[in-house]
């Protein structure tokens, strides 16, 4: 018999596994940074139902955001014009 790996977790479980606070998690959902169908699903398929969260998708989002923010100063520095670029 194949082993079953749990994909979706309740809000309480996801808070424990990601170390996010409930306020932060719901803020990410409200802002659209965590997207329905990718990072979470409505249990009944309707917005007024309970939410289950995709742990792997949230972890992937955390990694991508970490890299983006870690590289932000370098990317900003690349966009700064220098005198050499201006022909001086």
Order of alpha helices (4+ residues) and beta strands (2+ residues): beta-alpha-alpha-beta-beta-alpha
